[in-house]
Amino acid sequence: MLKRFISDMRTEFSGYGPSSLTKDIMAGITVAAVALPLALAFGVSSGADAAAGLITAIVAGLLVSPISGGYYQLSGPTGAMAAILISVTAEYQLHGVFIATFIAGGILLLCGIFRVGRLASFLSSSVIAGFTSGISIIIAFGQIDNLFGVASRGESLIARLLSYRTLGFSPCWGSVAVGLFVVLFMGLFPKRWQRHVPASLLGIIAATAGVIVLGLDIPSIGEIPRTLFPAERLSFSMMDFQRVSALIPSAISIAMLGMIESLLCGASAGKMTGVRLNNNQELLAQGVGNMVIPFFGGVPLTAAIARTSVAIKSGAQTRLTGVIHGIVLLAAMFLLAPFMSRIPLSALAGVLIVTAWRMNDWAFIKNIFSKQFKAPMAKFTATMASTVVFDLTAAILIGVLLSFILLVIRLSRLEVNYEKVDMNRIGCTDAALTERYADAVVAYVTGPLIFSNAEAIEDIFERAKDHDTLLLSMRGVSLIDISGAEALEQGLKMLKERGTDVIMCALPKSSMKMMERYGIGDLLGEGSFYSRVEQALLAHRPRPGSTA
């Protein structure tokens, strides 16, 4: 792993010069402009504060980028991670988030060390799209408080929505106006201008300036400390056994999401750049980052596709882009803190609502629903609903379990096609052979002959009992288990008793071994096995019941 990392670094910085450095600097500044409003918004939406999100983005750039699994990977707080932190913050406060993040970092570090980076590939596109859409729903509905200037209570999205019935719902229309302005601004902002300046940053600047000029009294971010070491951060004294054990499920959720997001981001960016991500090195980097960030008072970090794609499109040459983006954000913390402290919470809510909408893989969703792909639709819907109702861990487990069940059903399906023998199709002009197989039928069998298909195997012989010859084309048989062999034996005995000639064709070697072990070879006789159906039909076999 270390050898590959060193080799990748040498390749990355081979021929590095002033021109490459200039490109990295410009890309870093551009990424920082995109990351700044998102970092503030994700910090607030996670249940912490804007400063926590900003610190996370800074540390991710300065610490994680240099050791990441790909030069293009940009990490920081994300909307998906913020969505699952809401319940942790509600139940365990920020100290719980810090502890869970530290544990999750340890899990990711171990995943990298033990090279389990391939595990994310076992998640189907439907499951990934489902939990992404579920998270987008949590993010969007989680902005109701900040958008409308109201307050809710509860550990889950549904609980918070229901709490409005008892707490009341009295919107602050100034907050609503500012939030809707940002949503419309981002939605209508020309895409061609996005290459030069992010709509989210301009929208927040315009909204904040408007609030200041008009003197609107609406909730804002509040003071942003000009330090990387805020008063509220992790210390080892917080990590007693009771707290740690209670937060392990949350830590597993954070680690799972961190792994999935980072590796998916790397896979997408790898296609854009033609440079494959070092999966296990990336997990190591994410592990180190998440173990360190709680001591700075930050929230969990992971690779972010939005920042990464902006970096690539802006001409990033090396991992210095991520470091420069961190330095720019650090400068913004010290130089722009007074202005950022006045950013309306509803403006950040507007940014997150648009972000939540754009998170969805609309092309994939439209494709599976318009073309009625039932299995992907079921996996997508189940995972999305589970994400909203339960949590990420449960949603992933439900999605994977459903995927496995549907896969087993699909792989265990037995397909049998029947055809009457037509000797003309194989170019046979022998009148005797044509007469011999005049009442023969071929059954083309595809799929496994296993316990779940015992009844279907019996049907093969039932349909053949009115013919004097049955040719079983077994080329498509992938597996035979003991139950399948037993069903075959019973069917063959039944046809033998009726005087029907049974011929086995194109039997795979693995299946032939099972036949021999079960005694089916002895039951049929050595001359009843052929490599092809055509070969069997050209053999001069006696007609059933004849003495020849």
Steps between C-alpha positions, in 0.01 A plus 500: 500500500780743598698408188204582276442830681865603456488392135180701444660807662807474276284473190280787618786745556714386207581810294322729747584866440374861523227439242358206695523694826306789347226260390485345848474844663217612271317168545545522878352850513206392282429194716519713816236733356271200449586339833454808721118532489455123505730458801306763694167346400599141578640607836166653598289217356701236688381644830833669576571854377641667190847522653513121543428450130763755400765349728422155356556625145828667601641194679385273216692711250816531707512145640300256285583630150877432529445133592186422297471212255479729198638845425154617402319402823366800695351431843291691751155503660221372273123514491465125533717494811316797649171318453598204718658722766174675587373209709840451666514868598142492628566201726865536603577869429825608334716293734327191363573611143868545584529155660307325219717675240820388675378138514388516136846623406650198673266270308595661168868476589464126566304458176791656313761290680309176435426598139123484503462781247328265255200447729326812373478336156246255643245781531279517193423827322139473618602481867743791466243714317237406759698602805622816322139598430404414858777722631393781266149481651646520852716799401216687327242448776769567759516860376142582602612654831760730345294581191185596691666624818322245720612236750441125518600217732577133445777258413366399159357686203150363559513588871604857421224540243241371748629736770359800311153386609586567865758778464307697240612630162532880470721586201734799492417632155827692474690172535272334246557780248879481537503120469277499192715772344809277530311198361380700197839665454679163488230344284502779240874569502639434147697177485770650280586748777533221756844423358627836619312558826268273705136606521481397866774746598349788303152419633618508862696824447198666336260374769727612785556841344125542453427409862764749623375782274132443584575450869303175522498339842522132412712214645861494375804275537640694793860544605765298320810459720828586327670185622540135410463404864149600615392453860279204412715216366592143585716407795588148611329562835162491319556146376372282783390140433126573528509782244725314259289182504179699451646683198641198315187456278519869402874465434436202271245707304749787465777261391275324248389828346857632499618189317217501248517873423879508472529194276210603278651847469834342409341269243322793334810722506715213374285480188533876448880499532594153382692445827366223725447566868714310750198384703679374808727806521187717479344313791820551699488873426133525597572304817782731604292808418201387703711398797667842507210735415308461832801651685443815292127505575406393148240261361560180297665549164494300181595546136251729326412457133394867459838638611693223326330555163553877527870441571537275196312738270707792634821332389631347824838337437591352838377458857636849571163625372338361814767651724463842335122483535554436873735799529250728321222389736728560798567853374125553455441397861734770628418772248127455432370378837307824577312484168440123521355536849214705349402242238129415552428140596217500247752581224697189594171308507436611143843374393436162664154462345647547152792271590256233621308518172819469296626206706244270343608293201201611295618334178526162673167544681321597179656207316393226744148636550423592138621160377335315790807313629321335791796374705694831487177688579441281806858538626499876442167557674577271795841658562368855467210436740728321748744792498223743591318280753798323664865592445778450250626172644153345495435639152821353359435163666141494369615603152779241489275225641228579247761505221626160613149352516410633154832375362443152643149494353634608163793257498286210618239548229476196271408560139398212275422535129349211304538429130375218282785332315535616139764292322498735201648777719818299552520398134410136558353319197506152653139377486560246776630764741218737409247229582691402816475850650158591362355499853804643680513825696800706611495681836757781519570548871657822633568569866582304814344163579468565872253448785291806414446370146403141587142556384615658173727198439204266550303705243767428236432128520123548527496692171718235332300195606286506183809480274707192429833687528619789719826677428619712794733780388684583823756751371335783696493310831720691744465280807348175623449436870382185678133602481530570127671166441226324695227669292686401182526140614127477579406654165734271307365191676145608418581539128697176493201315639285652224751390236622850410858529374691775687818651357727746684681758285767766564527424870771714672782306666411619848141386453615169351695427819188556708302269269759226538516537878120473522483198267310668217768393251433136584125557478517640144783289371833600348359552150251765610746792531599720205695825468237662274132452413589469129746220579231308687247539218745360244567192713318185396328425828226235509143623530361453851324166530672351195724191524757629252 
